[in-house]
Amino acid sequence: MPTTDRSARVTNGEDPSARTGTSARTDTSSGTDASARADSESAWDDGLIARRVTEETAAQHVAVVEARPQGAQPVTPLAYDGPLRSRLDALRELVGLSRTRLDSRALAEAGRVLDEAHARRRLSGQHTVVAIAGATGSGKSQLFNTLAGVAISETGVRRPTTAAPIVCSWSDGAAPLIDRLGIPGRLRRRPLQSPQAEAQLRGLVLVDLPDHDSAAVQHREHVDRILGLVDAVIWVVDPEKYADAILHERYLRPMAGHAEVMFVVLNQIDRLPGEATEQVLDDLRRLLDEDGIALGEHGEPGATVLALSALTGDGVGELRETLGQFVTERGAAARRISADLDAAAWRLRPVYATGRRTGLSEEARDDFAARLADAVGATAAGEAAERAWQRNANKACGTPWLRLWRWYEDRRELPTSRLPLRAQADEEATARQQVEQAVRTLADRASGGLPTPWAQAVREAAVRGSQGLSEALDELAARAGLPPGRPPRPGWWPAAVLAQASMTILQVVGGLWLLGQILGFMAPNLGVPVMLMVAGIIGGPLVEWSCRIAARGPARRYGAEAERRLREAAAGCGRARVLDPVAAELLRYQEVREQYGRVVGVSAGTR
C-alpha cells in the first residue's frame, strides 16, 4: 500500500506523525512563521525538497538537520583526461570532415555523443548520477527508498507505480545535473540525513525511473531519455523476470559496452529458498555473458552483479558500500562518455573502416594514362611524325626525277570526301568510348575496397571529371600532335642535297655531251659522257638510299618525341580532370580514417 510522504523537521522532540496533510515543503518546527520557512528552504541551494522521514519511519530514525551555508557553493566542472579529450576532438574533426560525404542520419549518434560530452563536462565533476531501472514489480522503488533511508518513491501493488522519475541527492550543487535530466523541483528529494550516509554516498545523485516495460508510452520515453544522460545505471531484476527478453534485447545487449558503469542487482532474494539464489545468480551471469556484458569479477573491469532484498535489507549494505566506492572514484561520468564514444565508433565502422588496401596504385595511374593516349592516337601520331620526317628527307635528298614522279602521282589521286568523313566520325566515336571506358576502369580501381559512401564519392568525382574530357583531348591532340611547319633537318642534309645535285649535274652533262656528239658539235667520244651519265644515274639513287638509311634513326626519334609529347599532354589532361579529383576524395578518406583511428584508440599503422 502506498506510503504517505511528509516533510518534517524533528526538533524539540516533536513527533512528526502529529503533522499530517502538509505539503512536501511545509516546515513543522514549532513556532516557525513563513519567513523562517523561507530561510530554511533557501539553505538547500539546489532546489531539493528536504523530505526526511515518514510517518512509519519516524519511530526508527532521527532526522538530523545540519546547518547549510547560504548561497550556492562553487562546483568543480568535470575534467576529462588527455586520451578522452583526444578522442572527442578526433570525433569532432571526423564529423566535420564527413558532413558533405555522409548522410546526416549516419552522423546523428556521433553528434549526440559530442553534445552530451560537452554538456556533461560543464557540470559538476563531484557528483555521480545513477539511475535505478527495472521492470514492473522488480522492487526498484523499494530499493530506492531503502538506499535513501526514507520512503520517497511510491511503492505498491498498482502497476505501474512510478509514473515519473524521482531524484534524490546526497549533497548540494547537483541542481544543474538534475536540470539536465528534466526532473522538476516537485520530484526532487533529500535522503535521510545521517553523518554515516552522507560520508558514504556523498556526491551521489540517485534517480528512480519508471518501469521500462510500462504499458504507458510516456513512461518508456522517460526511461530511454534519462538512460542516455546518467553516468551509471542500476538494473534491478527479480527472480521471475531476470531473463525477460525486453530487458536483454532492448537495453542490456545494446548497452554491453557500458558494463563498467552498470550494476545488475537481483532483488527479492527473500523469496528464494536455500541455494536457489546462487543458481539464479549463475544463470543471470550466463545471460549477461551472452549479451556481451563483461562482468567485473576478480578485479577485472565490468558490470557489478549483486543479490539483495530491499524488503529485508539483506545485501543492501554491500550495494551501499560498492556504490559508495564507485561514487568516490569520481570516474563514472568519464567512463560513460568513453563507452558512448565506443558505441558511436562501432556504429560508424561500416562507413570508415575497411579491411582492404585502398587508393590508386602507380599501375592504375599508368594504365589510365595509356588508355587516354590510345584514345587520342598517340601511337599513330608518333608514326605519322616519323613518316613525315622521312618524307621530308626523301623530298630533300631524292632524285629530281623521282620527286617529279611523286608530284605527278599526287596530282592524279582523286579527292575522296565521304569515306574520310565517315572514317573520322567512326574514329571519334571509338575514341569517346575508349575515354569512357578508361574513366570507368579508373573509378572501379580507385573505389575498390572503400566503404560505400566513400566509394560513391570517388565514382561521382570521376564522372564529373570525365564530362568534356573527350572534347578536351581532341583539342589537345590538335595542338600537341604534329608540330607546325616542316620537321627539323639534321646537319648532314645540305651535304646530301649537294651530292644529289652533283649526281643530277653529272647526268645532265653526260647527256648534253652525248647529244652534242650526235648532232656533230663535238668529237665522237662515247666513253666519258657515258661514264658521267652512268655515274649520275647510279649515284643519285645511291645517295637517296644512303640518306633514307641515315634518316631512319632521326625519324624514329622524331616520331617517339611526338608520341611522348602527346602522351604527356593526354596524361596531364586526364590528371587535371579526373585523377586529381579522385585523389582528393581518396585523401579525404585517408584523413577521416586517421581521425576514426584516433576515435577508436587505434593508431594508423596497426589498422
LINCOR-V318936 format. One record per pair of residues at least 4 apart in sequence whose ideal C-beta (glycine too) atoms are under 6 Angstrom apart, sorted by sequence separation. I is the first residue (numbers start at 1). J is the second residue. D is the distance in whole Angstrom. If there is no record, write none. Layout:
BEGIN
i=I j=J d=D
i=I j=J d=D
END
This chain:
BEGIN
i=22 j=26 d=4
i=32 j=36 d=4
i=44 j=48 d=5
i=53 j=57 d=5
i=57 j=61 d=5
i=80 j=84 d=4
i=98 j=102 d=5
i=102 j=106 d=5
i=107 j=111 d=6
i=134 j=138 d=4
i=139 j=143 d=6
i=148 j=152 d=5
i=174 j=178 d=6
i=183 j=187 d=5
i=197 j=201 d=6
i=198 j=202 d=5
i=210 j=214 d=6
i=245 j=249 d=5
i=246 j=250 d=5
i=247 j=251 d=6
i=248 j=252 d=5
i=249 j=253 d=6
i=258 j=262 d=6
i=272 j=276 d=4
i=319 j=323 d=6
i=331 j=335 d=6
i=348 j=352 d=6
i=349 j=353 d=5
i=360 j=364 d=5
i=377 j=381 d=6
i=387 j=391 d=6
i=393 j=397 d=6
i=394 j=398 d=5
i=398 j=402 d=5
i=418 j=422 d=6
i=420 j=424 d=6
i=443 j=447 d=6
i=450 j=454 d=4
i=468 j=472 d=6
i=476 j=480 d=6
i=477 j=481 d=5
i=489 j=493 d=4
i=505 j=509 d=6
i=526 j=530 d=5
i=533 j=537 d=6
i=534 j=538 d=6
i=535 j=539 d=5
i=539 j=543 d=6
i=541 j=545 d=6
i=547 j=551 d=6
i=551 j=555 d=5
i=554 j=558 d=6
i=574 j=578 d=5
i=575 j=579 d=4
i=576 j=580 d=6
i=579 j=583 d=6
i=602 j=606 d=6
i=27 j=32 d=5
i=53 j=58 d=5
i=80 j=85 d=5
i=102 j=107 d=6
i=156 j=161 d=5
i=169 j=174 d=4
i=178 j=183 d=5
i=214 j=219 d=4
i=237 j=242 d=4
i=248 j=253 d=6
i=272 j=277 d=5
i=288 j=293 d=4
i=309 j=314 d=4
i=360 j=365 d=6
i=373 j=378 d=4
i=398 j=403 d=5
i=450 j=455 d=4
i=516 j=521 d=4
i=517 j=522 d=5
i=575 j=580 d=6
i=597 j=602 d=5
i=602 j=607 d=6
i=10 j=16 d=6
i=44 j=50 d=6
i=134 j=140 d=4
i=145 j=151 d=5
i=214 j=220 d=6
i=296 j=302 d=4
i=516 j=522 d=4
i=145 j=152 d=6
i=154 j=161 d=6
i=295 j=302 d=5
i=296 j=303 d=6
i=308 j=315 d=3
i=517 j=524 d=5
i=597 j=604 d=5
i=8 j=16 d=3
i=53 j=61 d=5
i=132 j=140 d=5
i=145 j=153 d=6
i=269 j=277 d=5
i=294 j=302 d=4
i=295 j=303 d=6
i=296 j=304 d=5
i=307 j=315 d=6
i=308 j=316 d=5
i=447 j=455 d=4
i=19 j=28 d=5
i=144 j=153 d=5
i=210 j=219 d=4
i=27 j=37 d=4
i=53 j=63 d=5
i=293 j=303 d=5
i=594 j=604 d=5
i=597 j=607 d=6
i=52 j=63 d=4
i=167 j=178 d=5
i=212 j=223 d=5
i=308 j=319 d=6
i=447 j=458 d=4
i=95 j=107 d=5
i=132 j=144 d=5
i=141 j=153 d=4
i=210 j=222 d=5
i=446 j=458 d=5
i=447 j=459 d=6
i=27 j=40 d=5
i=142 j=155 d=5
i=153 j=166 d=5
i=210 j=223 d=6
i=306 j=319 d=5
i=141 j=155 d=5
i=209 j=223 d=5
i=95 j=110 d=5
i=514 j=529 d=5
i=152 j=168 d=6
i=167 j=183 d=5
i=443 j=459 d=5
i=513 j=529 d=4
i=7 j=24 d=5
i=11 j=29 d=5
i=12 j=30 d=6
i=165 j=183 d=5
i=304 j=322 d=6
i=7 j=26 d=5
i=9 j=28 d=6
i=91 j=110 d=6
i=443 j=462 d=4
i=510 j=529 d=4
i=8 j=28 d=5
i=9 j=29 d=5
i=148 j=168 d=5
i=141 j=162 d=5
i=166 j=187 d=5
i=167 j=188 d=5
i=168 j=189 d=5
i=170 j=191 d=6
i=92 j=114 d=6
i=510 j=532 d=3
i=511 j=533 d=6
i=136 j=159 d=5
i=168 j=191 d=5
i=439 j=462 d=5
i=509 j=532 d=6
i=510 j=533 d=3
i=25 j=49 d=6
i=136 j=160 d=6
i=24 j=49 d=5
i=43 j=68 d=4
i=281 j=307 d=6
i=506 j=532 d=5
i=507 j=533 d=6
i=24 j=51 d=6
i=45 j=72 d=4
i=439 j=466 d=4
i=170 j=198 d=6
i=177 j=205 d=6
i=88 j=117 d=6
i=232 j=261 d=4
i=233 j=262 d=6
i=234 j=263 d=4
i=235 j=264 d=5
i=236 j=265 d=5
i=237 j=266 d=6
i=238 j=267 d=6
i=506 j=535 d=5
i=507 j=536 d=3
i=238 j=268 d=5
i=277 j=307 d=6
i=506 j=536 d=3
i=507 j=537 d=6
i=170 j=201 d=5
i=171 j=202 d=5
i=174 j=205 d=5
i=234 j=265 d=6
i=236 j=267 d=5
i=170 j=202 d=6
i=171 j=203 d=6
i=213 j=246 d=5
i=239 j=272 d=6
i=503 j=536 d=5
i=170 j=204 d=5
i=259 j=293 d=5
i=435 j=469 d=6
i=256 j=291 d=6
i=259 j=294 d=4
i=435 j=470 d=5
i=169 j=205 d=5
i=256 j=292 d=4
i=503 j=539 d=4
i=16 j=53 d=6
i=152 j=189 d=5
i=256 j=293 d=5
i=503 j=540 d=4
i=17 j=55 d=5
i=168 j=206 d=5
i=253 j=291 d=4
i=269 j=307 d=5
i=432 j=470 d=5
i=252 j=291 d=5
i=264 j=303 d=6
i=270 j=309 d=4
i=167 j=207 d=5
i=269 j=309 d=5
i=503 j=543 d=6
i=17 j=58 d=5
i=239 j=280 d=5
i=260 j=301 d=5
i=262 j=303 d=4
i=263 j=304 d=5
i=264 j=305 d=5
i=265 j=306 d=5
i=266 j=307 d=4
i=270 j=311 d=6
i=16 j=58 d=5
i=78 j=120 d=6
i=149 j=191 d=6
i=150 j=192 d=4
i=165 j=207 d=5
i=166 j=208 d=5
i=242 j=284 d=5
i=270 j=312 d=5
i=78 j=121 d=5
i=148 j=191 d=4
i=149 j=192 d=3
i=248 j=291 d=6
i=259 j=302 d=5
i=267 j=310 d=6
i=500 j=543 d=5
i=7 j=51 d=5
i=8 j=52 d=6
i=165 j=209 d=5
i=243 j=287 d=6
i=259 j=303 d=4
i=499 j=543 d=5
i=8 j=53 d=6
i=77 j=122 d=6
i=181 j=226 d=6
i=79 j=125 d=6
i=162 j=208 d=6
i=78 j=125 d=4
i=127 j=174 d=5
i=77 j=125 d=6
i=129 j=177 d=6
i=162 j=210 d=5
i=181 j=229 d=6
i=75 j=124 d=4
i=76 j=125 d=5
i=124 j=173 d=6
i=76 j=126 d=6
i=127 j=177 d=6
i=3 j=54 d=6
i=160 j=211 d=4
i=496 j=547 d=5
i=10 j=63 d=5
i=123 j=176 d=5
i=124 j=177 d=6
i=123 j=177 d=5
i=160 j=214 d=4
i=153 j=208 d=4
i=9 j=65 d=6
i=375 j=431 d=5
i=165 j=222 d=6
i=375 j=434 d=4
i=375 j=435 d=5
i=165 j=226 d=6
i=144 j=208 d=4
i=490 j=554 d=6
i=372 j=438 d=6
i=141 j=208 d=6
i=371 j=438 d=4
i=368 j=438 d=6
i=261 j=332 d=5
i=487 j=558 d=6
i=261 j=335 d=5
i=368 j=442 d=5
i=128 j=203 d=6
i=136 j=211 d=4
i=260 j=335 d=5
i=261 j=336 d=5
i=127 j=203 d=5
i=128 j=204 d=6
i=129 j=205 d=5
i=130 j=206 d=6
i=131 j=207 d=4
i=132 j=208 d=5
i=133 j=209 d=5
i=135 j=211 d=6
i=126 j=203 d=5
i=136 j=213 d=6
i=127 j=205 d=5
i=131 j=209 d=5
i=135 j=213 d=5
i=133 j=212 d=6
i=258 j=339 d=4
i=364 j=445 d=5
i=257 j=339 d=5
i=257 j=342 d=5
i=480 j=565 d=6
i=257 j=343 d=5
i=360 j=446 d=5
i=480 j=566 d=5
i=480 j=569 d=4
i=358 j=449 d=5
i=358 j=450 d=5
i=143 j=236 d=6
i=356 j=449 d=3
i=476 j=569 d=5
i=392 j=486 d=6
i=131 j=226 d=6
i=354 j=449 d=5
i=392 j=487 d=5
i=140 j=236 d=4
i=53 j=150 d=5
i=54 j=151 d=5
i=354 j=451 d=6
i=376 j=473 d=5
i=385 j=482 d=6
i=396 j=493 d=6
i=473 j=570 d=6
i=476 j=573 d=6
i=75 j=173 d=4
i=138 j=236 d=5
i=389 j=487 d=4
i=73 j=172 d=6
i=131 j=230 d=4
i=138 j=237 d=6
i=388 j=487 d=6
i=397 j=496 d=5
i=73 j=173 d=6
i=133 j=233 d=6
i=138 j=238 d=5
i=232 j=332 d=5
i=351 j=451 d=5
i=381 j=481 d=5
i=473 j=573 d=6
i=129 j=230 d=5
i=231 j=332 d=4
i=376 j=477 d=4
i=396 j=497 d=6
i=472 j=573 d=5
i=129 j=231 d=5
i=130 j=232 d=5
i=131 j=233 d=5
i=132 j=234 d=5
i=133 j=235 d=6
i=134 j=236 d=4
i=231 j=333 d=5
i=351 j=453 d=5
i=128 j=231 d=5
i=397 j=500 d=6
i=400 j=504 d=6
i=231 j=336 d=5
i=135 j=241 d=5
i=469 j=577 d=5
i=465 j=577 d=4
i=465 j=578 d=4
i=462 j=578 d=6
i=465 j=581 d=5
i=461 j=581 d=4
i=462 j=582 d=5
i=48 j=169 d=6
i=461 j=582 d=5
i=201 j=324 d=5
i=204 j=327 d=5
i=200 j=324 d=4
i=203 j=327 d=5
i=458 j=582 d=6
i=461 j=585 d=5
i=46 j=172 d=5
i=45 j=172 d=5
i=458 j=585 d=5
i=46 j=174 d=5
i=47 j=175 d=5
i=139 j=267 d=4
i=457 j=585 d=5
i=46 j=175 d=4
i=64 j=193 d=5
i=138 j=267 d=6
i=139 j=268 d=6
i=63 j=193 d=6
i=61 j=192 d=6
i=454 j=589 d=5
i=446 j=582 d=5
i=47 j=185 d=5
i=51 j=189 d=5
i=49 j=188 d=6
i=51 j=190 d=6
i=439 j=578 d=6
i=48 j=188 d=5
i=49 j=189 d=6
i=50 j=190 d=5
i=52 j=192 d=6
i=399 j=540 d=4
i=48 j=190 d=5
i=399 j=544 d=6
i=398 j=544 d=5
i=397 j=544 d=6
i=3 j=151 d=4
i=397 j=547 d=4
i=2 j=154 d=5
i=2 j=156 d=5
i=393 j=547 d=6
i=1 j=156 d=6
i=393 j=551 d=4
i=390 j=551 d=6
i=146 j=310 d=5
i=390 j=555 d=5
i=389 j=555 d=4
i=143 j=310 d=4
i=142 j=310 d=4
i=386 j=555 d=5
i=389 j=558 d=4
i=146 j=316 d=5
i=386 j=556 d=6
i=139 j=310 d=5
i=385 j=558 d=6
i=386 j=559 d=3
i=385 j=559 d=4
i=382 j=559 d=4
i=385 j=562 d=4
i=382 j=562 d=5
i=381 j=562 d=6
i=382 j=563 d=3
i=378 j=563 d=5
i=381 j=566 d=5
i=378 j=566 d=4
i=378 j=567 d=5
i=373 j=567 d=4
i=376 j=570 d=5
i=373 j=570 d=5
i=372 j=570 d=4
i=128 j=327 d=5
i=369 j=571 d=4
i=372 j=574 d=5
i=128 j=332 d=5
i=120 j=333 d=6
i=117 j=337 d=5
i=113 j=340 d=5
i=359 j=586 d=6
i=113 j=344 d=5
i=110 j=344 d=5
i=109 j=344 d=5
i=109 j=347 d=6
i=352 j=593 d=6
i=352 j=596 d=4
i=106 j=351 d=6
i=102 j=351 d=6
i=84 j=334 d=6
i=80 j=334 d=6
i=84 j=338 d=6
i=87 j=341 d=6
i=345 j=599 d=5
i=78 j=333 d=5
i=345 j=600 d=5
i=102 j=453 d=5
i=101 j=453 d=6
i=101 j=457 d=5
i=97 j=591 d=6
i=98 j=592 d=6
i=97 j=592 d=5
i=94 j=592 d=6
i=94 j=595 d=4
i=93 j=595 d=5
i=94 j=596 d=6
i=90 j=595 d=5
i=90 j=598 d=4
i=91 j=599 d=5
i=90 j=599 d=5
i=87 j=599 d=5
END
